[in-house]
Amino acid sequence: MNIRAVLLWLGLSAAASAQGFADMGATVEGFALPDRARVLEFPDDHGAHPAFRIEWWYLTANLTGADGLEYGVQWTLFRTATAPVEREGWQSPQLWMGHAAVTTEADHFVAERLARGGVGQAGVSLGGDAPFRAWIDDWQMLSTAGPEEDALARLALTAKGEGFGYALDLQAEGPLVLQGEAGYSVKSAGGQASHYYSQPFYQVEGTLDLPAGRVAVTGQAWLDREWSSQPLGADQTGWDWFSVSFGDGAKLMGFVLRDGGAGFTSGTWIAADGTPTPLAPGELQAEPLERANVAGRDVPVVWRLRLPGRGLDVTLRALNPGAWMATSVPYWEGPVRVTGSHAGRGYLEMTGY
């Protein structure tokens, strides 16, 4: 199946390749919209929100192998709806897409899964045999949390594709973090927004299966949960998203939404104890320093991030500049090394290039 056929199957327009999954700047009718006054509730909000058009469970991990090498891992489940109604079986409007990747300095392994809702091939469930389960085919994000813990406090994560596979155990050592204004994240001057929270405090151990053999790994992971129906403005063509964990325990989430002008920039400073401080639009200064030709695109793979009010001035450098996600809607995604006023590791995602 070629890319155009996949996009048509998913009900996406040609603009989707610029704005990412499900043409996120398109005006929609009938779907729910984020509400600034809404209070997020757990575990319910770990599950799916079918009244909204777009949603994802997005995990990235910075790992170190027993071989001393650095690795990056991605596991993502996307949901989009073709209509704001619920139907059973093959008539379900819910469509699912899974992405998995492993990145090294030399290689970038990628796999994709596509599924229709309503037939058990993919989905997200709460309760039953596990407090939380997200899956597509044989890929799975499964809660192993105890009855007194948050459902995302412990996870078992598995995926595999051509040339790679992984099985990871994750344990949260900090609280859930509400992004933006108590989970209401503004994405444009026009007021487009999403509901958005994260679990950025996972400690990880497990194994990677690679062409050279099995590697034991440890490290840190970050899970993002987000849902909306039109999170981008019609003039926004893509984004640059950063998640960084610093050596002192503090963390930073930031993004630039490109619109052909100055763009819209925001984010959250997360203290080591999990206390979030929303950043005002434009407070985070993000400047691309070096570019690389990746899959025929001119992509920035070295960035300078500054938060003058916090004395932050760091450089983010891609572990592997060629970390291109050659999926139905292509984008760049990979681990970064962080140097400067604060040292650390993180992840960078860039769409619309």
C-alpha positions in Angstrom: 0.0 0.0 0.0 1.6 3.3 -1.0 1.6 6.4 1.2 -1.2 8.2 -0.7 -3.4 5.1 -0.3 -2.7 4.9 3.4 -3.5 8.6 3.9 -6.8 8.2 2.0 -7.6 5.1 4.1 -7.0 7.1 7.3 -9.3 9.8 6.0 -6.4 12.4 5.9 -6.0 15.2 3.4 -2.8 16.1 1.5 -2.2 18.8 4.2 -1.6 16.0 6.7 1.9 15.5 5.5 2.7 19.1 6.6 0.7 19.3 9.7 1.1 15.7 10.9 -1.3 13.0 11.9 -5.0 13.7 10.9 -4.5 17.2 9.4 -4.5 18.9 12.8 -5.2 22.4 11.6 -8.4 21.5 9.8 -11.7 23.0 11.0 -14.0 20.2 12.3 -17.7 20.0 13.1 -19.4 17.9 15.7 -16.3 16.9 17.7 -15.7 18.0 21.3 -13.3 20.8 21.9 -10.9 21.2 24.9 -12.4 23.1 27.8 -10.2 25.4 29.9 -12.4 24.7 33.0 -12.2 20.9 32.7 -10.4 19.1 35.6 -8.5 16.1 34.4 -9.4 12.9 36.3 -7.4 9.7 36.7 -7.4 6.9 35.8 -10.3 7.9 33.5 -8.2 10.3 31.4 -5.6 7.6 30.8 -8.2 6.0 28.5 -9.5 7.1 25.1 -11.7 10.1 24.5 -13.7 9.2 21.4 -15.7 12.5 21.4 -12.4 14.2 20.3 -11.0 13.7 16.9 -7.3 13.2 17.7 -5.4 11.5 20.5 -2.1 9.8 21.3 -0.1 7.8 23.9 3.5 8.8 23.2 6.5 7.3 25.0 10.2 8.1 24.3 13.2 6.7 26.2 16.9 7.6 26.5 18.7 4.4 27.3 22.3 3.2 27.9 23.3 -0.3 27.0 25.4 -2.8 29.0 27.7 -2.3 25.9 28.2 1.3 27.0 26.3 2.7 23.9 23.4 5.2 23.9 20.0 4.2 22.5 16.7 5.9 21.9 13.3 4.1 21.9 9.9 5.3 20.8 6.4 3.7 21.2 3.4 5.6 20.1 -0.3 4.8 19.6 -2.4 7.4 17.7 -6.1 7.5 17.5 -8.2 9.5 15.0 -11.9 9.5 14.3 -13.6 10.1 11.0 -16.9 11.1 12.5 -18.1 12.2 16.0 -20.3 9.2 16.5 -19.8 5.7 17.9 -20.5 2.6 15.9 -19.6 -1.1 16.5 -17.5 -3.4 14.5 -16.1 -2.4 11.1 -18.5 0.6 11.2 -16.5 2.2 14.0 -15.1 5.6 13.0 -12.0 5.1 15.2 -8.8 4.5 13.3 -5.5 3.6 15.0 -1.8 3.9 14.0 1.2 2.7 15.9 4.8 3.7 15.5 7.8 2.1 17.1 11.5 2.9 16.7 15.0 2.2 18.1 17.8 4.8 17.4 21.5 4.3 17.7 24.4 6.6 16.6 24.6 4.5 13.4 21.1 3.2 12.7 17.4 4.1 13.0 14.9 1.2 13.0 11.2 2.0 12.3 8.0 0.1 12.1 4.3 1.1 11.7 1.0 -0.6 12.3 -2.4 0.5 11.0 -5.7 -0.7 12.5 -9.5 -0.1 12.4 -11.3 0.3 15.7 -14.2 -1.8 16.8 -12.7 -5.2 15.9 -10.2 -5.7 18.7 -7.1 -5.1 16.6 -6.1 -2.0 18.5 -7.4 0.1 21.4 -7.1 1.3 25.0 -8.8 -0.2 28.0 -9.1 0.5 31.7 -9.8 -2.0 34.3 -10.4 -5.7 33.8 -7.2 -7.9 33.9 -5.0 -4.7 34.0 -5.6 -1.2 35.2 -4.5 0.1 31.8 -3.7 -1.5 28.4 -2.9 0.2 25.1 -2.2 -2.1 22.1 -2.1 -2.5 18.3 -1.6 -6.0 17.0 1.1 -7.5 19.2 2.5 -4.2 20.4 1.5 -3.4 23.9 1.8 -0.8 26.7 0.5 -2.7 29.7 0.0 -1.5 33.3 1.7 -3.6 36.0 0.7 -1.1 38.7 -0.6 -2.2 42.1 -4.1 -1.5 43.3 -3.0 1.6 45.3 -0.9 3.1 42.5 -1.7 5.2 39.5 -2.5 3.0 36.5 0.6 4.4 34.6 2.9 4.1 37.6 4.4 0.9 36.2 4.3 -0.3 32.6 5.5 -3.2 30.5 6.3 -2.1 27.0 6.8 -4.3 23.9 7.1 -3.8 20.2 9.0 -5.3 17.2 9.7 -4.6 13.6 12.1 -5.5 10.9 15.5 -5.7 12.5 14.5 -4.7 16.0 12.4 -5.3 19.0 12.2 -4.4 22.7 10.8 -5.4 26.0 11.0 -2.7 28.7 9.8 -2.3 32.3 9.1 1.2 33.4 8.5 2.5 37.0 7.5 6.1 37.7 9.5 7.9 40.4 7.5 11.1 40.3 4.0 12.4 39.8 1.9 13.0 36.7 2.5 16.5 35.3 -0.3 18.6 33.9 1.0 20.7 31.0 -0.2 24.2 30.2 -2.9 25.6 32.5 -3.8 22.5 34.6 -3.8 20.3 31.5 -5.2 22.9 29.1 -2.3 23.5 26.6 -2.7 26.5 24.2 -1.1 26.0 20.8 -1.7 29.2 18.9 -2.4 32.9 19.3 -5.9 32.1 17.9 -6.6 29.9 20.9 -6.3 26.4 19.5 -5.6 24.0 22.4 -5.4 20.4 23.6 -5.7 18.6 26.9 -2.2 17.5 27.7 -0.4 15.8 30.6 2.8 13.8 31.0 4.5 11.2 33.1 8.2 12.2 32.7 9.7 10.4 35.6 10.1 6.8 34.4 13.1 4.7 35.3 13.6 1.9 32.7 15.3 -1.4 32.4 14.9 -4.1 29.8 16.3 -5.4 26.6 16.6 -4.4 22.9 16.8 -7.0 20.2 19.0 -5.7 17.3 20.8 -7.3 14.4 24.0 -7.5 16.4 22.2 -9.3 19.3 20.3 -8.7 22.5 21.4 -5.7 24.6 20.4 -5.0 28.2 19.5 -1.4 28.8 18.6 1.1 31.6 17.6 4.7 31.5 14.7 7.2 31.6 11.5 7.5 29.7 8.8 10.2 29.2 5.1 9.5 28.4 2.9 12.2 26.8 -0.9 12.1 26.7 -2.7 14.5 24.5 -6.1 14.8 22.9 -8.0 17.5 20.9 -10.0 18.0 17.8 -8.2 21.0 16.1 -5.0 21.6 18.1 -3.3 23.7 15.4 -4.1 26.9 13.7 -4.9 26.7 9.9 -1.6 28.6 9.2 0.6 26.4 11.3 2.6 24.0 9.2 4.4 21.8 11.7 6.2 21.8 15.0 9.5 21.3 16.8 8.9 19.6 20.2 11.5 19.1 22.9 11.6 17.0 26.1 14.7 17.2 28.2 15.7 15.6 31.5 18.6 17.4 33.3 21.1 15.9 35.6 19.7 17.7 38.7 16.3 16.1 38.2 14.5 19.1 36.6 12.8 18.7 33.2 11.7 20.8 30.3 8.9 20.4 27.8 8.9 23.0 25.0 7.5 23.4 21.5 7.7 25.7 18.5 4.6 25.7 16.2 5.7 27.1 12.9 3.5 29.5 10.9 5.8 31.1 8.4 6.4 34.0 10.8 7.8 34.1 14.4 5.9 31.0 15.3 4.2 30.1 18.6 6.4 28.9 21.4 5.5 27.6 24.8 6.2 24.8 27.3 6.6 23.8 30.9 9.5 23.9 33.4 9.2 20.9 35.7 11.0 20.9 39.0 12.7 17.8 40.3 9.7 17.1 42.6 7.3 17.4 39.7 6.0 20.9 40.3 5.2 22.4 36.9 5.6 26.1 35.9 4.0 27.0 32.6 6.1 29.1 30.3 4.5 32.1 28.7 4.3 32.2 24.9 7.7 33.3 23.6 9.5 32.7 27.0 11.4 29.7 25.6 13.8 30.8 22.9 14.6 28.0 20.4 17.1 28.5 17.6 18.2 25.9 15.0 22.0 25.9 14.8 22.8 23.2 12.3 20.9 21.4 9.6 21.2 18.1 7.7 19.8 16.7 4.6 17.5 13.9 5.8 15.3 12.0 3.3 15.6 14.9 0.9 14.5 17.4 3.6 16.5 20.2 5.2 16.1 19.4 8.9 17.6 21.2 11.9 19.4 18.6 14.0 21.2 20.9 16.4 19.2 23.4 18.5 19.9 26.1 21.1 17.3 26.5 23.8 17.3 29.4 26.2 15.3 30.4 29.2 16.9 33.6 30.4 14.9 33.8 33.5 16.2 30.5 34.7 19.8 30.9 33.4 19.2 28.1 30.9 21.3 28.1 27.8 21.8 24.6 26.3 22.6 22.9 23.0 20.6 19.9 21.9 22.4 17.7 19.4 20.8 14.7 17.7 22.4 11.3 18.5 21.7 10.3 15.0 20.8 13.1 12.5 19.2 10.5 10.2 16.4 9.5 12.6 13.7 9.9 10.0 10.3 8.2 10.6 9.5 7.0 7.1 5.9 6.2 8.0 2.6 7.1 6.4 2.9 10.7 7.7 6.7 11.1 7.8 8.5 13.1 10.5 11.8 13.3 12.4 12.1 11.8 15.9 15.1 10.9 17.9 17.2 11.2 21.1 19.4 14.2 21.7 22.4 15.0 23.9 22.2 18.2 26.0 25.2 20.3 26.9 25.7 23.9 28.1 24.5 25.5 31.3 22.6 22.3 32.1 23.6 18.8 31.0 21.2 16.0 30.2 19.4 13.9 27.6 16.1 14.2 25.8 14.1 13.7 22.7 13.3 15.9 19.7 10.3 15.6 17.4 9.9 17.7 14.2 7.0 17.6 11.8 6.2 19.4 8.6 9.7 19.3 7.0 
